[in-house]
Amino acid sequence: MKVAAHSEDIDGISSAALFLIKFPEAEIRFLSVYEAQQTEEEFDYSVDLPKTKNTKINIDHHKSNYERLINEKKLSKSDMIDPNAPSAASLVIKYLGLEDNQIAKEIVEMANQADTGNLNEKLLKLDRVIKYYVTDQEKLRKIAEALARYGKNFEKDEWLAKQIEEVEKVVREYDEKIKARVKELVSRGIKYAIFDATKVPFFVAKEAAHIFSKKGGHIGVSVYIDPVSKKLRCSIRMSKKCNISAHKLAEKMGGGGHSKAAGAIIGDLSKLISALQDFIPPNELLVYVKI
């Protein structure tokens, strides 16, 4: 069995972990959305990703993927796609018949929290490690195996606990700078901001938009270099008070995602600014800040 799973977040790794509970010897290929759209590889399943060209069964919950498959008439009866599901993992657990498995239930709860924007400090640390190793197939599998073994107590895995500790050392170098930038903007009443994180490590880059949306901003966008395509990419975060769908903004740039979190490869900054202008009230200020 060969499975393609999203390489960049907790939901993708959680989905892979569920497959490893059911099929410990399964071959897992961790792909970015960009890689999934380009690959010619054959897969039995693609999970938390757009349906690849040669995938038999797609399990996903992204509305943008669902709409694309409908429009292109590529949605099959075998696919399990529900845009209303809180995570792809919440669909995988049903598909694999693991609803009574305690570890599997814990994994899904973590994925649900992550993909609905309710990351606690523990899950945020896990997410950072995943992003730190986003291009390392061996390390991503080790993370998935740790989840499959320990569920919510993943830090009991000695290797993973050590990786979390090392990554947090790097995060602390940037944390104060990001928080200071966000605090200054919020104190000025700024609700819309672009954060230039092109000089920041990938696994830290999204923090600015995330923190801004939590601390009073309406729309925060982090711009950084994609570790796979090496192109300019943006991560969009919406506050709970904002009634704009993040995925609608991302779709204008060829991307996708969820209502409060989405992203796209943008190539250049002008594409992002042009798209944002359709979503920001004319009397509001859009601020560009370097991290």
C-alpha positions as CSV (number, residue, x, y, z in Angstrom):
1,M,0.0,0.0,0.0
2,K,1.3,3.5,-0.9
3,V,-0.1,6.6,0.7
4,A,0.5,10.3,-0.1
5,A,0.0,12.5,2.9
6,H,0.3,16.2,3.4
7,S,3.8,17.0,4.7
8,E,3.4,20.4,6.3
9,D,0.9,20.2,9.2
10,I,-0.5,18.1,12.0
11,D,-3.5,16.9,10.0
12,G,-1.4,15.4,7.3
13,I,1.0,13.7,9.7
14,S,-1.9,12.6,11.9
15,S,-3.6,11.0,8.8
16,A,-0.4,9.2,8.0
17,A,-0.2,8.0,11.7
18,L,-3.7,6.5,11.4
19,F,-2.7,4.5,8.3
20,L,0.3,3.3,10.2
21,I,-1.9,2.0,13.1
22,K,-3.9,0.0,10.6
23,F,-1.1,-0.8,8.2
24,P,2.3,-0.6,10.0
25,E,4.2,-1.5,6.8
26,A,2.5,1.0,4.5
27,E,4.7,3.1,2.3
28,I,4.1,6.8,3.1
29,R,5.2,9.6,0.8
30,F,4.9,13.1,2.4
31,L,4.1,15.7,-0.2
32,S,3.4,19.4,-0.2
33,V,0.3,20.7,-2.1
34,Y,2.6,21.9,-4.8
35,E,4.2,18.4,-5.1
36,A,0.8,16.7,-5.1
37,Q,-0.3,18.9,-8.0
38,Q,2.9,18.0,-10.0
39,T,3.6,14.3,-9.2
40,E,3.1,11.5,-11.6
41,E,3.6,8.8,-8.9
42,E,0.8,6.2,-8.4
43,F,-0.9,6.0,-5.0
44,D,-3.6,3.9,-3.4
45,Y,-4.6,6.9,-1.3
46,S,-3.8,10.7,-1.2
47,V,-4.8,12.2,2.2
48,D,-5.2,15.8,3.2
49,L,-4.0,16.8,-0.3
50,P,-5.5,17.6,-3.6
51,K,-6.2,14.4,-5.6
52,T,-3.1,13.5,-7.5
53,K,-3.1,12.5,-11.1
54,N,-2.6,8.8,-10.3
55,T,-4.4,8.4,-7.0
56,K,-7.1,5.7,-6.6
57,I,-8.8,7.2,-3.6
58,N,-8.7,10.7,-2.2
59,I,-9.5,11.4,1.5
60,D,-9.7,15.1,2.2
61,H,-11.8,18.0,3.7
62,H,-10.6,21.0,1.8
63,K,-13.5,22.9,0.1
64,S,-11.2,24.1,-2.6
65,N,-10.2,20.5,-3.5
66,Y,-13.8,19.3,-3.4
67,E,-15.0,22.1,-5.7
68,R,-12.1,21.5,-8.1
69,L,-12.9,17.8,-8.4
70,I,-16.6,18.6,-9.0
71,N,-15.8,21.2,-11.7
72,E,-13.2,18.9,-13.4
73,K,-15.6,15.8,-13.0
74,K,-12.8,13.9,-11.2
75,L,-14.7,13.1,-8.0
76,S,-15.3,9.4,-7.9
77,K,-17.6,7.2,-5.7
78,S,-14.5,5.8,-4.0
79,D,-13.3,9.2,-2.8
80,M,-14.2,10.3,0.7
81,I,-14.3,14.1,0.7
82,D,-16.3,16.2,3.2
83,P,-15.6,20.0,3.3
84,N,-17.6,20.2,6.6
85,A,-15.2,17.7,8.3
86,P,-12.9,19.4,10.9
87,S,-9.9,17.5,9.6
88,A,-8.8,14.9,7.0
89,A,-7.9,12.6,10.0
90,S,-11.5,12.7,11.1
91,L,-12.4,11.1,7.8
92,V,-9.5,8.6,7.8
93,I,-10.4,7.2,11.2
94,K,-13.9,6.3,9.8
95,Y,-12.6,5.0,6.5
96,L,-10.1,2.7,8.3
97,G,-12.7,1.6,11.0
98,L,-10.5,2.8,13.9
99,E,-13.3,4.7,15.8
100,D,-12.8,2.4,18.8
101,N,-9.1,2.7,19.0
102,Q,-8.1,5.1,21.8
103,I,-4.8,6.2,20.3
104,A,-6.5,6.9,16.9
105,K,-9.2,9.0,18.7
106,E,-6.5,11.1,20.4
107,I,-4.7,11.6,17.1
108,V,-8.0,12.8,15.4
109,E,-8.7,15.2,18.3
110,M,-5.2,16.8,17.8
111,A,-5.8,17.1,14.1
112,N,-9.2,18.7,14.7
113,Q,-7.8,21.2,17.1
114,A,-5.0,22.1,14.7
115,D,-7.1,22.5,11.6
116,T,-9.8,24.6,13.3
117,G,-7.2,27.0,14.6
118,N,-7.2,25.9,18.2
119,L,-3.5,25.0,18.6
120,N,-2.4,24.9,22.2
121,E,1.2,25.3,23.1
122,K,1.9,21.6,23.0
123,L,0.4,21.2,19.5
124,L,2.1,24.3,18.3
125,K,5.5,22.8,19.2
126,L,4.6,19.6,17.3
127,D,3.6,21.7,14.3
128,R,6.9,23.5,14.3
129,V,8.9,20.2,14.3
130,I,6.8,19.0,11.4
131,K,7.6,22.1,9.5
132,Y,11.2,22.0,10.5
133,Y,11.5,18.5,8.8
134,V,9.1,19.3,6.0
135,T,11.4,18.0,3.3
136,D,12.8,15.0,5.2
137,Q,10.8,11.9,4.4
138,E,12.5,9.7,7.1
139,K,12.0,12.3,9.9
140,L,8.3,12.9,9.0
141,R,7.7,9.1,9.1
142,K,9.3,9.0,12.6
143,I,7.0,11.7,13.8
144,A,4.0,9.9,12.4
145,E,5.2,6.7,14.0
146,A,5.5,8.5,17.4
147,L,1.9,9.7,17.0
148,A,0.7,6.2,16.1
149,R,2.5,4.8,19.2
150,Y,1.7,7.4,21.8
151,G,-1.2,9.6,20.6
152,K,-1.6,12.8,22.6
153,N,1.4,11.7,24.7
154,F,3.7,11.9,21.7
155,E,6.4,13.7,23.8
156,K,7.0,10.2,25.5
157,D,8.9,9.4,22.3
158,E,12.5,10.3,23.3
159,W,13.6,11.2,19.8
160,L,10.6,13.5,19.1
161,A,10.9,15.1,22.5
162,K,14.5,16.0,21.7
163,Q,13.6,17.4,18.3
164,I,10.9,19.6,20.0
165,E,13.5,20.9,22.4
166,E,16.0,21.8,19.7
167,V,13.4,23.5,17.5
168,E,12.1,25.6,20.4
169,K,15.6,27.0,20.9
170,V,15.5,28.4,17.3
171,V,11.9,29.7,17.8
172,R,12.9,31.7,20.9
173,E,15.4,33.6,18.7
174,Y,12.5,35.0,16.6
175,D,9.6,35.0,19.1
176,E,10.2,38.3,20.8
177,K,10.8,40.1,17.5
178,I,7.5,38.8,16.1
179,K,5.5,39.6,19.2
180,A,7.0,43.1,19.3
181,R,5.9,43.8,15.7
182,V,2.4,42.4,16.3
183,K,2.0,44.4,19.6
184,E,3.0,47.6,17.9
185,L,0.5,47.1,15.0
186,V,-2.4,46.2,17.3
187,S,-1.7,49.2,19.5
188,R,-2.1,51.4,16.4
189,G,-5.4,49.8,15.6
190,I,-4.1,48.1,12.5
191,K,-6.4,45.2,11.4
192,Y,-4.8,44.2,8.1
193,A,-1.1,43.4,7.8
194,I,1.4,41.6,5.5
195,F,4.5,40.2,7.4
196,D,7.7,39.8,5.3
197,A,9.2,36.6,6.8
198,T,11.5,35.8,3.8
199,K,14.5,35.9,6.2
200,V,12.8,33.7,8.8
201,P,13.0,29.9,8.9
202,F,10.0,28.2,7.3
203,F,8.7,26.7,10.5
204,V,8.6,30.1,12.2
205,A,7.4,32.1,9.3
206,K,3.6,31.6,9.8
207,E,3.8,32.7,13.4
208,A,3.4,36.4,12.7
209,A,0.1,36.0,10.8
210,H,-1.2,33.5,13.4
211,I,-0.3,35.7,16.4
212,F,-1.7,38.9,14.7
213,S,-5.0,37.2,14.1
214,K,-5.2,36.1,17.7
215,K,-4.2,39.5,19.2
216,G,-6.6,41.8,17.5
217,G,-5.8,41.8,13.8
218,H,-8.5,40.8,11.2
219,I,-6.3,39.5,8.4
220,G,-2.7,38.6,8.8
221,V,-0.6,37.3,6.0
222,S,2.9,35.9,6.4
223,V,5.0,35.9,3.2
224,Y,8.0,33.5,3.0
225,I,10.0,31.3,0.8
226,D,8.4,27.9,0.2
227,P,10.9,25.2,1.2
228,V,9.9,22.9,-1.7
229,S,9.2,25.1,-4.7
230,K,11.6,27.9,-3.6
231,K,8.9,30.3,-4.7
232,L,7.3,33.1,-2.7
233,R,4.4,31.8,-0.7
234,C,1.8,33.3,1.7
235,S,0.0,32.0,4.8
236,I,-3.3,33.7,5.5
237,R,-4.9,33.8,9.0
238,M,-8.3,35.3,9.8
239,S,-9.5,36.3,13.2
240,K,-12.7,34.8,14.5
241,K,-14.3,38.3,14.3
242,C,-13.5,38.5,10.5
243,N,-16.4,37.2,8.4
244,I,-14.2,36.7,5.3
245,S,-13.2,33.2,4.2
246,A,-9.4,32.7,4.0
247,H,-9.8,30.1,1.3
248,K,-11.7,32.5,-0.9
249,L,-8.7,34.9,-0.7
250,A,-6.3,32.1,-1.4
251,E,-8.3,30.9,-4.3
252,K,-7.8,34.2,-6.1
253,M,-4.1,33.5,-6.1
254,G,-4.4,29.8,-7.1
255,G,-4.3,28.4,-3.6
256,G,-6.8,27.0,-1.1
257,G,-7.4,26.0,2.5
258,H,-10.0,26.6,5.2
259,S,-12.2,29.5,6.4
260,K,-9.7,30.8,8.9
261,A,-6.4,29.5,7.5
262,A,-5.2,29.2,3.9
263,G,-2.3,29.7,1.7
264,A,-1.0,30.1,-1.9
265,I,2.2,30.3,-3.9
266,I,2.2,33.8,-5.1
267,G,5.4,34.3,-7.1
268,D,5.5,38.1,-6.3
269,L,4.1,40.4,-3.7
270,S,1.9,42.4,-6.2
271,K,-0.3,39.4,-6.7
272,L,-1.1,39.2,-3.0
273,I,-1.7,42.9,-2.6
274,S,-4.0,42.9,-5.6
275,A,-6.0,40.0,-4.2
276,L,-6.2,41.6,-0.7
277,Q,-7.6,44.8,-2.1
278,D,-10.9,43.0,-2.9
279,F,-11.3,41.9,0.8
280,I,-10.2,45.0,2.7
281,P,-12.6,48.0,3.3
282,P,-11.4,51.1,1.4
283,N,-11.0,53.1,4.6
284,E,-8.7,50.5,6.2
285,L,-4.9,50.6,6.1
286,L,-2.9,47.6,4.9
287,V,0.5,47.6,6.5
288,Y,3.6,45.8,5.3
289,V,6.1,44.8,8.0
290,K,9.5,43.1,7.8
291,I,10.3,40.5,10.5
